[in-house]
Structure formats: C-alpha cells, structure tokens
Amino acid sequence: MVKMRMIALTTPKPGREQEFHDWYNNCHLPELVNQFGFAQASRWELVAKLMGSDTNPYLAIYEWEAEDPMAFLGQMGEAAQSGKLTQSDAQDFGTCYTAVFQALGDPVLPS
C-alpha cells in the first residue's frame, strides 16, 4: 500500500465565506471520508506566511493508503462527474490549488 496525501489550498468567493465553510466542513469532507475510505481529512487556516506567493488562506489535508493511487483518484473524478459528490460554487476556483503526494519514507519522530 502506498501512503498518500492530497492537499487543497482554497479561497471562498467574497461574501460567501460562511456558505463555503459550511459546505467544506459538513458536506465535502464527510462525503470524501465516508465514500472513499480516506483515513482522515482536516482543514487548516493560514496564520503566518513564511515564504511563497500563494494567496489561499485555507488548507485541507486528506490522508489515505491505496494499492493504485491513480485508480483511486480516477474513482473520485468519476464520482464528481456523475454527481455523487456535492459541489459548491462558493469556492474561488481561479485561486485554488490541489495536489497529490506519496510518502518518501516514514515520518521523523522525536527521539
């Protein structure tokens, strides 16, 4: 099994922040975790920018393991296209950034 992480950096449309957060927290994350077997999904808010130029203030991190990560992502894409995942237009898709990463080893823990 390959350990995977997907990150999504997002921004709500102006004036639709509450709608965006409600959809993300109460619909989007639970749908992904329950329909696809993610080990967990969590959201984070930017508190300090140390370097880089990304303007998105919110981060979601999704964790899972898969035999075939690309097949797993294909299943998610099919579900989104077929309407099995609830979409929201409260997100600014012009700024969002989503990427998938696989582990390059075990986590480093305190000794």
SVG drawing of the C-alpha trace seen along z (x, -y; Angstrom):
<svg xmlns="http://www.w3.org/2000/svg" viewBox="-25 -40 41 43">
<polyline fill="none" stroke="black" stroke-width="0.4" points="0.0,0.0 1.2,-3.5 0.7,-6.2 -0.8,-9.3 -1.7,-12.8 -3.8,-15.2 -3.7,-18.9 -6.1,-21.6 -5.4,-25.3 -8.7,-27.2 -10.3,-30.6 -14.1,-31.3 -15.8,-33.8 -16.2,-37.2 -19.4,-37.4 -19.9,-33.6 -17.4,-32.6 -19.9,-31.0 -21.5,-29.0 -18.1,-27.9 -17.1,-26.8 -20.4,-25.0 -20.1,-23.1 -16.5,-22.1 -16.9,-21.1 -20.4,-19.5 -20.6,-18.1 -17.3,-17.9 -15.0,-16.4 -17.6,-13.8 -18.5,-12.7 -14.9,-12.1 -14.0,-10.3 -17.2,-8.1 -17.4,-7.3 -13.7,-6.8 -12.2,-5.5 -9.8,-8.3 -8.1,-7.7 -8.9,-11.3 -9.4,-14.7 -8.8,-18.0 -8.9,-21.7 -6.5,-24.4 -6.4,-28.3 -3.3,-30.2 -1.9,-32.2 1.5,-33.2 3.1,-33.1 6.8,-32.4 7.6,-32.3 5.9,-31.9 3.2,-33.8 0.1,-31.6 -2.9,-33.7 -5.2,-30.9 -5.9,-31.2 -7.3,-27.6 -5.7,-24.2 -7.3,-20.8 -5.2,-17.7 -6.6,-14.2 -4.8,-11.1 -5.2,-7.6 -3.4,-4.4 -4.0,-2.8 -2.6,0.1 -3.1,-2.0 -3.3,-5.8 -4.2,-6.8 -7.1,-4.4 -8.3,-5.8 -8.1,-9.3 -10.0,-8.1 -12.8,-6.9 -13.1,-10.2 -13.1,-12.0 -15.9,-9.7 -17.9,-10.3 -17.6,-14.1 -18.6,-14.0 -21.6,-11.8 -22.9,-14.0 -22.2,-11.6 -20.2,-14.3 -21.9,-17.6 -20.3,-20.5 -20.3,-24.2 -19.8,-27.3 -18.9,-29.3 -15.2,-28.4 -13.0,-30.7 -11.7,-28.1 -9.4,-30.7 -7.1,-30.6 -7.4,-27.0 -4.5,-24.6 -4.9,-20.8 -2.0,-18.3 -1.4,-14.6 1.8,-13.4 3.1,-9.9 5.3,-9.2 9.0,-9.1 9.7,-7.3 8.5,-7.1 7.7,-10.2 10.5,-11.6 9.5,-11.4 11.2,-12.8 13.9,-10.6"/>
</svg>
